[in-house]
Amino acid sequence: MQPDTHDISNSQEWMISYSDLMSLLLCLFVMLYAISTVQETKFESATESLRGGFGLFHNVPSSSPMGAVTKSASQKIGGTIRFDLGSDDLSEGAKLELNEIHRQLLNVPRKIQIVGKAGLGEPSSYRREWDLAYSRAITAWDYLVLLGIDRERCEIVQQTGESAGALVEIRTVR
């Protein structure tokens, strides 16, 4: 009787597929562990980075007074215009603030971002909060254009949320 001779190279082929599967399984468990432990500071940092990448910015604190010029990485010149709840009409104080913002923006060659905001559930004549936020941004934009700001420099953004507030933020962006 002759001994059974198998080709050793063919009998070990399953080891390659098995090692690939084990490597992928190890990667899966590492990823599961990584997303199971959330460090709040890193999560907030990543969230803000993504918001900036998509053109969404911080909310202005509700304690900031009308006309406060806030500073951040994306916002160096501009201000905040407050509206009455449910309204998109400019008050005389808001017009004065827009005059000041216009003066600041005249010599700045960068694009201007006008962010209209409305709170969730804010009562208004509009069907959706997005429409109210957009109308506020357009109202501020129209007034700035009336004062002499070039239309093409402006970008309109609307934002709604629990803490969005009845306001419009105006800031320069790169």
N, CA and C of each residue as an Amber inpcrd file, in Angstrom:
protein
   522
   0.7980000  -1.1750000   0.0000000   0.0000000   0.0000000   0.0000000
   0.8580000   1.2640000   0.0000000   0.4810000   2.1740000  -0.7790000
   1.2450000   3.4060000  -0.9320000   0.6370000   4.5050000  -0.0560000
   1.4670000   5.2580000   0.6800000   0.9200000   6.3270000   1.5220000
   0.2650000   7.4310000   0.6820000  -0.7750000   8.0420000   1.2640000
  -1.5240000   9.1120000   0.5990000  -0.6830000  10.3890000   0.6060000
  -0.3580000  10.8910000  -0.5340000   0.4700000  12.1040000  -0.6140000
  -0.4010000  13.2700000  -1.0720000  -0.5060000  14.2560000  -0.2050000
  -1.2530000  15.4790000  -0.5480000  -0.2640000  16.5840000  -0.8450000
  -0.6780000  17.4220000  -1.7250000   0.1560000  18.5970000  -2.0180000
  -0.0010000  19.5860000  -0.8670000   1.0820000  19.8820000  -0.1690000
   1.0360000  20.7500000   1.0080000   0.6020000  22.1590000   0.6410000
   0.9540000  22.6750000  -0.5030000   0.5930000  24.0380000  -0.8890000
  -0.9210000  24.1900000  -1.0160000  -1.6550000  23.1760000  -1.4560000
  -3.1060000  23.2570000  -1.5990000  -3.8320000  23.1050000  -0.2720000
  -3.2860000  22.3590000   0.6570000  -3.9920000  22.1070000   1.9140000
  -3.9220000  23.3060000   2.8640000  -3.0930000  24.3030000   2.6210000
  -2.9410000  25.4560000   3.5030000  -3.6130000  26.7200000   2.9620000
  -4.3220000  26.6540000   1.8720000  -4.9360000  27.8340000   1.2700000
  -6.0030000  28.4620000   2.1620000  -6.7060000  27.6710000   2.9270000
  -7.7630000  28.2000000   3.7870000  -7.2010000  29.1410000   4.8450000
  -5.9230000  28.9960000   5.1560000  -5.3090000  29.8410000   6.1890000
  -5.2950000  31.3230000   5.7700000  -5.1600000  31.6090000   4.5070000
  -5.1370000  32.9930000   4.0300000  -6.4980000  33.6370000   4.2440000
  -7.5540000  32.9440000   3.8400000  -8.9010000  33.4820000   4.0450000
  -9.2140000  33.6230000   5.5320000  -8.7930000  32.6310000   6.3000000
  -9.0410000  32.6590000   7.7480000  -8.3150000  33.8430000   8.3950000
  -7.0770000  34.0900000   8.0180000  -6.3280000  35.2050000   8.6190000
  -6.9270000  36.5480000   8.1960000  -7.3990000  36.6570000   6.9550000
  -8.0850000  37.8840000   6.5290000  -9.3440000  38.1160000   7.3510000
 -10.1160000  37.0760000   7.5630000 -11.3420000  37.1820000   8.3470000
 -11.0300000  37.6000000   9.7830000 -10.0190000  37.0390000  10.3790000
  -9.6500000  37.3830000  11.7480000  -9.1700000  38.8410000  11.8410000
  -8.4500000  39.3000000  10.8410000  -7.9970000  40.6980000  10.8250000
  -9.1880000  41.6470000  10.7430000 -10.1400000  41.3270000   9.8830000
 -11.3360000  42.1590000   9.7680000 -12.1570000  42.1310000  11.0520000
 -12.2440000  40.9850000  11.6670000 -12.9870000  40.8710000  12.9210000
 -12.3160000  41.6870000  14.0260000 -11.0080000  41.6590000  14.0740000
 -10.2750000  42.4680000  15.0540000 -10.5290000  43.9580000  14.8150000
 -10.4930000  44.3780000  13.5550000 -10.7820000  45.7850000  13.2260000
 -12.1960000  46.1650000  13.6430000 -13.1530000  45.2800000  13.4390000
 -14.5290000  45.5500000  13.8440000 -14.6160000  45.7820000  15.3510000
 -13.9740000  44.9320000  16.1380000 -14.0430000  45.0950000  17.5860000
 -13.3090000  46.3460000  18.0570000 -12.2320000  46.6960000  17.4080000
 -11.5270000  47.9340000  17.7580000 -12.4210000  49.1420000  17.4720000
 -13.0890000  49.1330000  16.3220000 -14.0020000  50.2390000  15.9750000
 -15.1820000  50.2980000  16.9390000 -15.7430000  49.1550000  17.2990000
 -16.8500000  49.1420000  18.2570000 -16.4200000  49.7140000  19.6030000
 -15.2320000  49.3640000  20.0370000 -14.7320000  49.9070000  21.2920000
 -14.5070000  51.4170000  21.1840000 -13.9710000  51.8520000  20.0650000
 -13.6820000  53.2810000  19.8830000 -14.9550000  54.1220000  19.9070000
 -16.0310000  53.6350000  19.3160000 -17.2520000  54.4330000  19.3060000
 -18.0980000  54.2290000  20.5520000 -17.7550000  53.2500000  21.3760000
 -18.5430000  53.0290000  22.5920000 -18.1320000  53.9740000  23.7160000
 -16.9300000  54.5020000  23.6770000 -16.4720000  55.4330000  24.7110000
 -16.3830000  56.8250000  24.1040000 -17.3330000  57.6840000  24.4660000
 -17.3930000  59.0330000  23.9160000 -16.7810000  59.9950000  24.9270000
 -15.7370000  60.6740000  24.5230000 -15.1720000  61.7300000  25.3410000
 -15.8220000  63.0240000  24.8860000 -16.5360000  63.6630000  25.7980000
 -17.3840000  64.7830000  25.4270000 -16.6110000  65.9160000  24.7690000
 -15.4220000  66.2160000  25.2470000 -14.6710000  67.3290000  24.6570000
 -14.2610000  67.0200000  23.2210000 -13.8240000  65.7860000  22.9760000
 -13.4470000  65.4200000  21.6130000 -14.6680000  65.3680000  20.7090000
 -15.8030000  64.9060000  21.2530000 -17.0330000  64.8500000  20.4690000
 -17.4740000  66.2570000  20.0850000 -17.4450000  67.2050000  21.0410000
 -17.8290000  68.5850000  20.7500000 -16.8980000  69.2030000  19.7180000
 -15.6130000  68.9220000  19.8490000 -14.6390000  69.4470000  18.9000000
 -14.9090000  68.9160000  17.4880000 -15.1760000  67.6260000  17.3860000
 -15.4700000  67.0390000  16.0840000 -16.7780000  67.5880000  15.5190000
 -17.7680000  67.7650000  16.3770000 -19.0560000  68.3010000  15.9380000
 -18.8980000  69.7150000  15.4020000 -18.1730000  70.5690000  16.1230000
 -17.9600000  71.9400000  15.6780000 -17.1720000  71.9820000  14.3710000
 -16.2150000  71.0790000  14.2370000 -15.4380000  71.0190000  13.0080000
 -16.3330000  70.6580000  11.8190000 -17.2170000  69.6890000  12.0180000
 -18.1410000  69.3060000  10.9450000 -19.1240000  70.4250000  10.6460000
 -19.6200000  71.0940000  11.6760000 -20.5340000  72.2110000  11.4530000
 -19.8670000  73.3030000  10.6340000 -18.6220000  73.6080000  10.9750000
 -17.8930000  74.6180000  10.2100000 -17.6930000  74.1930000   8.7700000
 -17.4380000  72.9060000   8.5640000 -17.2490000  72.3980000   7.2160000
 -18.5030000  72.4780000   6.3610000 -19.6580000  72.3420000   6.9980000
 -20.9220000  72.4160000   6.2770000 -21.5450000  73.7940000   6.3210000
 -20.8600000  74.7680000   6.9180000 -21.3720000  76.1290000   6.9300000
 -22.3310000  76.4320000   8.0590000 -22.4040000  75.5860000   9.0570000
 -23.2490000  75.8500000  10.2200000 -22.3660000  76.3210000  11.3490000
 -22.7910000  77.3540000  12.0570000 -21.9400000  77.9480000  13.0710000
 -22.6050000  77.9300000  14.4210000 -21.8570000  78.3990000  15.4320000
 -22.3350000  78.4310000  16.8070000 -23.5750000  79.2930000  16.9280000
 -24.3750000  78.9860000  17.9420000 -25.4800000  79.8680000  18.2880000
 -24.9380000  81.0000000  19.1430000 -25.5080000  82.1640000  18.9860000
 -25.1160000  83.2870000  19.8200000 -25.7670000  83.1030000  21.1770000
 -25.0530000  83.2700000  22.2870000 -25.6580000  83.1230000  23.5880000
 -26.8030000  84.1060000  23.7570000 -27.8710000  83.6510000  24.4280000
 -29.0370000  84.5090000  24.5770000 -28.7470000  85.7060000  25.4660000
 -27.6750000  85.6470000  26.2510000 -27.3500000  86.7700000  27.1190000
 -26.5930000  87.8760000  26.3840000 -26.1930000  87.6260000  25.1260000
 -25.4340000  88.6530000  24.4200000 -26.3800000  89.7780000  24.0040000
 -26.0210000  91.0210000  24.2700000 -26.9070000  92.1330000  23.9740000
 -27.0010000  92.3960000  22.4780000 -28.0650000  93.0940000  22.0870000
 -28.2240000  93.4170000  20.6790000 -27.0380000  94.2590000  20.2240000
 -26.4910000  93.8770000  19.1060000 -25.4030000  94.6560000  18.5560000
 -24.0380000  94.2230000  19.0330000 -23.9610000  93.1810000  19.8420000
 -22.6520000  92.7530000  20.3090000 -21.8890000  92.1610000  19.1440000
 -20.6750000  92.5720000  18.9720000 -19.8330000  92.0160000  17.9260000
 -19.0940000  90.8600000  18.5570000 -19.3790000  89.6560000  18.0790000
 -18.7460000  88.4830000  18.6630000 -17.5850000  88.0710000  17.7920000
 -16.6160000  87.3950000  18.3890000 -15.4210000  86.9890000  17.6670000
 -15.2460000  85.4800000  17.7870000 -14.9370000  84.8570000  16.6860000
 -14.5860000  83.4440000  16.6440000 -13.6790000  83.2510000  15.4410000
 -13.3250000  82.0050000  15.1570000 -12.4200000  81.7510000  14.0400000
 -13.0300000  82.1770000  12.7170000 -14.3490000  82.0070000  12.5530000
 -14.9750000  82.3420000  11.2880000 -15.6510000  83.7030000  11.3120000
 -15.7510000  84.3160000  12.4760000 -16.5020000  85.5530000  12.6010000
 -15.6160000  86.6110000  13.2430000 -15.1640000  87.5530000  12.4610000
 -14.3010000  88.5950000  12.9890000 -14.9980000  89.9440000  12.9750000
 -15.8480000  90.1490000  12.0110000 -16.5620000  91.4180000  11.8800000
 -18.0230000  91.0930000  11.6600000 -18.8880000  91.8370000  12.2750000
 -20.3170000  91.6170000  12.0870000 -21.0690000  91.9130000  13.3610000
 -22.2100000  91.3220000  13.5010000 -23.0100000  91.5550000  14.6780000
 -24.2570000  90.7080000  14.6860000 -25.0940000  90.9880000  15.6610000
 -26.3230000  90.2380000  15.8550000 -27.4900000  91.2030000  15.8680000
 -28.4930000  90.8920000  15.0920000 -29.6970000  91.7070000  15.0090000
 -30.8230000  90.9090000  15.6540000 -31.4860000  91.4670000  16.6320000
 -32.5970000  90.7900000  17.3050000 -33.9230000  91.1810000  16.6720000
 -34.8130000  90.2170000  16.5930000 -36.1620000  90.4170000  16.0870000
 -37.1600000  90.0980000  17.1960000 -38.3510000  90.6570000  17.0760000
 -39.4270000  90.2650000  17.9740000 -39.8320000  88.8400000  17.6340000
 -40.3120000  88.0920000  18.6240000 -40.7340000  86.7180000  18.3870000
 -41.8030000  86.6690000  17.2930000 -41.6110000  85.7770000  16.3410000
 -42.5670000  85.5820000  15.2640000 -42.5350000  86.6390000  14.1840000
 -41.6400000  87.6040000  14.2800000 -41.6160000  88.7190000  13.3430000
 -40.3540000  88.6910000  12.4870000 -40.4720000  89.2370000  11.2800000
 -39.3010000  89.4300000  10.4280000 -39.1300000  90.9090000  10.0750000
 -39.7840000  91.7900000  10.8380000 -39.6870000  93.2340000  10.6090000
 -38.5040000  93.8120000  11.3760000 -37.7900000  94.7530000  10.7350000
 -36.6650000  95.4160000  11.3800000 -37.1650000  96.5560000  12.2700000
 -36.7140000  96.5590000  13.5010000 -37.0240000  97.6770000  14.3970000
 -36.0340000  98.8080000  14.1130000 -36.2850000  99.9650000  14.6940000
 -35.3560000 101.0850000  14.5100000 -33.9840000 100.7560000  15.1030000
 -33.9640000 100.0690000  16.2480000 -32.6920000  99.6520000  16.8430000
 -31.9240000  98.7010000  15.9460000 -32.6540000  97.7910000  15.2940000
 -32.0120000  96.8450000  14.3800000 -31.4410000  97.5740000  13.1630000
 -32.1490000  98.5930000  12.6840000 -31.6420000  99.3680000  11.5490000
 -30.3720000 100.1170000  11.9280000 -30.3390000 100.6680000  13.1430000
 -29.1210000 101.3370000  13.6080000 -27.9560000 100.3580000  13.6840000
 -28.2310000  99.1560000  14.1700000 -27.1790000  98.1410000  14.2570000
 -26.7130000  97.7260000  12.8660000 -27.6330000  97.5920000  11.9210000
 -27.2460000  97.2560000  10.5520000 -26.4230000  98.3710000   9.9150000
 -26.7210000  99.6210000  10.2550000 -25.8910000 100.7380000   9.7780000
 -24.4610000 100.5950000  10.2810000 -24.2990000 100.2080000  11.5480000
 -22.9630000 100.0230000  12.1240000 -22.2530000  98.8390000  11.4670000
 -22.9740000  97.7570000  11.2540000 -22.3840000  96.5860000  10.5950000
 -21.9730000  96.9420000   9.1650000 -22.8000000  97.7070000   8.4780000
 -22.4720000  98.1640000   7.1250000 -21.1700000  98.9430000   7.1270000
 -21.0000000  99.8290000   8.0990000 -19.7720000 100.6130000   8.2030000
 -18.5650000  99.6960000   8.3930000 -18.7090000  98.6400000   9.2040000
 -17.6130000  97.7000000   9.4410000 -17.2680000  96.9020000   8.1780000
 -18.2910000  96.5560000   7.4080000 -18.1030000  95.6570000   6.2680000
 -17.6330000  96.3540000   5.0000000 -17.7140000  97.6720000   4.9510000
 -17.3680000  98.3930000   3.7240000 -15.9650000  98.1030000   3.2330000
 -14.9880000  98.0820000   4.1230000 -13.5910000  97.9240000   3.7170000
 -13.0840000  96.4960000   3.8470000 -13.9910000  95.5620000   4.0630000
 -13.6000000  94.1610000   4.1960000 -13.9570000  93.4340000   2.9050000
 -12.9700000  92.8640000   2.1930000 -13.2420000  92.2600000   0.8930000
 -13.8240000  90.8440000   0.9570000 -14.0270000  90.2900000   2.1390000
 -14.4980000  88.9070000   2.2450000 -16.0030000  88.7790000   2.0380000
 -16.4390000  87.5310000   1.8300000 -17.8690000  87.2500000   1.7120000
 -18.5510000  87.4870000   3.0520000 -19.8270000  87.7960000   2.9850000
 -20.6240000  88.0690000   4.1730000 -21.6590000  86.9650000   4.2970000
 -21.7190000  86.3630000   5.4680000 -22.7260000  85.3280000   5.7100000
 -23.8030000  85.9120000   6.6180000 -25.0410000  85.8070000   6.1740000
 -26.1880000  86.3080000   6.9280000 -26.9910000  85.0870000   7.3630000
 -26.9880000  84.8190000   8.6690000 -27.6260000  83.6250000   9.2120000
 -28.9200000  84.0250000   9.9040000 -30.0520000  83.6970000   9.3010000
 -31.3460000  83.9410000   9.9180000 -31.6920000  82.7840000  10.8280000
 -32.1820000  83.0990000  12.0300000 -32.4810000  82.0500000  13.0020000
 -33.9040000  82.1850000  13.5120000 -34.4790000  81.0450000  13.8320000
 -35.8110000  80.9980000  14.4350000 -35.8560000  79.8060000  15.3800000
 -36.5500000  79.9710000  16.4860000 -36.6770000  78.8900000  17.4580000
 -37.7230000  77.8740000  17.0210000 -37.5390000  76.6320000  17.4390000
 -38.5300000  75.6040000  17.1400000 -39.8410000  75.9570000  17.8190000
 -40.9050000  75.8860000  17.0810000 -42.2210000  76.1790000  17.6350000
 -42.4980000  77.6520000  17.8340000 -41.6400000  78.5110000  17.2910000
 -41.8570000  79.9570000  17.4310000 -43.1030000  80.3600000  16.6440000
 -44.0690000  80.9790000  17.3050000 -45.3120000  81.3280000  16.6080000
 -45.0730000  82.4430000  15.5830000 -45.5980000  82.2430000  14.3910000
 -45.4670000  83.2610000  13.3400000 -46.5080000  82.9990000  12.2730000
 -46.5610000  83.8810000  11.2880000 -47.4960000  83.6980000  10.1800000
 -46.9530000  82.7140000   9.1460000 -45.7100000  82.2690000   9.3240000
 -45.1050000  81.3150000   8.4020000 -45.4650000  79.8920000   8.8040000
 -45.5080000  79.0300000   7.8030000 -45.8660000  77.6440000   8.0650000
 -44.7670000  76.8780000   8.7950000 -43.5040000  77.2030000   8.4910000
 -42.3660000  76.5050000   9.0960000 -41.3850000  77.5170000   9.6620000
 -40.6260000  77.0750000  10.6510000 -39.6040000  77.9360000  11.2500000
 -38.5260000  78.2960000  10.2430000 -38.2220000  77.3730000   9.3070000
 -37.2100000  77.6490000   8.2910000 -37.5880000  78.8750000   7.4670000
 -38.8710000  78.9990000   7.1670000 -39.3310000  80.1300000   6.3650000
 -39.1510000  81.4450000   7.1150000 -39.4400000  81.4240000   8.4140000
 -39.2540000  82.6220000   9.2310000 -37.7700000  82.9860000   9.3110000
 -36.9210000  81.9990000   9.5390000 -35.4730000  82.2480000   9.6080000
 -34.9650000  82.8200000   8.2850000 -35.4200000  82.2470000   7.1730000
 -35.0020000  82.7290000   5.8540000 -35.4870000  84.1610000   5.6210000
 -36.7080000  84.4400000   6.0060000 -37.2610000  85.7830000   5.8220000
 -36.4800000  86.8170000   6.6320000 -36.0690000  86.4560000   7.8360000
 -35.2530000  87.3700000   8.6530000 -33.9180000  87.6550000   7.9700000
 -33.2930000  86.6130000   7.4400000 -32.0100000  86.8010000   6.7520000
 -32.1810000  87.6720000   5.5100000 -33.2420000  87.4440000   4.7560000
 -33.5030000  88.2380000   3.5560000 -33.7800000  89.6980000   3.9180000
 -34.5070000  89.9250000   5.0080000 -34.7930000  91.2890000   5.4470000
 -33.5030000  92.0340000   5.7600000 -32.5970000  91.3810000   6.5000000
 -31.3090000  92.0050000   6.8210000 -30.4830000  92.2070000   5.5530000
 -30.4970000  91.2410000   4.6730000 -29.7560000  91.3280000   3.4160000
 -30.2540000  92.4930000   2.5800000 -31.5670000  92.6110000   2.4200000
 -32.1410000  93.7130000   1.6430000 -31.7150000  95.0660000   2.1970000
 -31.7090000  95.1860000   3.5240000 -31.3360000  96.4620000   4.1350000
 -29.8510000  96.7630000   3.8870000 -28.9950000  95.7380000   4.0040000
 -27.5660000  95.9490000   3.7430000 -27.3210000  96.3100000   2.2740000
 -28.0470000  95.6840000   1.3620000 -27.9130000  96.0060000  -0.0620000
 -28.3850000  97.4340000  -0.3070000 -29.4620000  97.8340000   0.3540000
 -29.9590000  99.2040000   0.2550000 -28.8970000 100.2110000   0.7170000
 -28.0960000  99.8090000   1.7190000 -27.0280000 100.6800000   2.2130000
 -25.7940000 100.6820000   1.3130000 -25.6880000  99.7170000   0.3800000
 -24.5700000  99.7320000  -0.5550000 -23.6960000  98.4960000  -0.5610000
 -24.0330000  97.4610000   0.1850000 -23.2660000  96.2120000   0.1470000
 -23.6160000  95.4680000  -1.1410000 -22.6030000  94.9300000  -1.8170000
 -22.8070000  94.1950000  -3.0560000 -23.5510000  92.8870000  -2.7820000
 -24.6050000  92.6480000  -3.5360000 -25.4170000  91.4350000  -3.3770000
 -24.5960000  90.1630000  -3.4970000 -23.6470000  90.1720000  -4.4130000
 -22.8660000  88.9700000  -4.7050000 -21.9420000  88.5830000  -3.5500000
 -21.6580000  89.4960000  -2.6540000 -20.8010000  89.1890000  -1.5040000
 -21.5480000  88.4230000  -0.4220000 -22.8720000  88.4230000  -0.4720000
 -23.6890000  87.8890000   0.6220000 -24.1050000  86.4540000   0.3730000
 -24.1420000  85.7110000   1.4580000 -24.6010000  84.3280000   1.4460000
 -25.6710000  84.2040000   2.5220000 -26.8290000  83.6680000   2.1590000
 -27.9490000  83.5390000   3.0830000 -27.9870000  82.1180000   3.6420000
 -28.1110000  82.0070000   4.9620000 -28.2230000  80.7190000   5.6390000
 -29.3670000  80.8280000   6.6290000 -30.1820000  79.7810000   6.7300000
 -31.2140000  79.7880000   7.7500000 -30.9470000  78.6530000   8.7260000
 -31.3450000  78.8810000   9.9860000 -31.0690000  77.9100000  11.0360000
 -32.2250000  77.9310000  12.0250000 -32.6740000  76.7590000  12.4150000
 -33.7040000  76.6680000  13.4390000 -33.2060000  75.7490000  14.5360000
 -33.7960000  75.8660000  15.6760000 -33.4140000  75.0040000  16.7860000
 -33.9750000  75.5340000  18.0790000 -33.8240000  74.7280000  19.1180000
 -34.3450000  75.1010000  20.4310000 -33.7460000  76.4130000  20.9170000
 -32.4400000  76.6060000  20.6740000 -31.7960000  77.8200000  21.1810000
 -31.4470000  78.8010000  20.0660000 -32.0630000  78.6400000  18.8940000
 -31.7060000  79.5020000  17.7710000 -32.0490000  80.9610000  18.0590000
 -33.2030000  81.2290000  18.6100000 -33.5610000  82.6040000  18.9540000
 -34.0990000  83.3790000  17.7710000 -34.6290000  84.5370000  18.0910000
 -35.2130000  85.4160000  17.0700000 -34.1630000  86.4380000  16.6680000
 -33.2460000  86.0380000  15.8090000 -32.1470000  86.9400000  15.4630000
 -31.5610000  86.6210000  14.1090000 -30.6740000  87.5030000  13.6920000
 -29.8610000  87.2920000  12.4900000 -28.4310000  87.6000000  12.8720000
 -27.5330000  86.6820000  12.5420000 -26.1060000  86.9060000  12.7490000
 -25.4930000  87.2980000  11.4110000 -24.6350000  88.2770000  11.4510000
 -23.9310000  88.6970000  10.2330000 -22.4440000  88.5900000  10.5250000
 -21.7140000  87.8650000   9.6680000 -20.2920000  87.6520000   9.8940000
 -19.5840000  87.5140000   8.5620000 -18.2960000  87.7120000   8.6070000
 -17.5160000  87.5290000   7.3870000 -16.9530000  86.1210000   7.3900000
 -16.8310000  85.5580000   6.2020000 -16.2540000  84.2160000   6.0490000
 -15.2300000  84.2820000   4.9410000 -14.3470000  83.3280000   4.9360000
 -13.3050000  83.2790000   3.9020000 -13.8190000  82.6800000   2.6490000
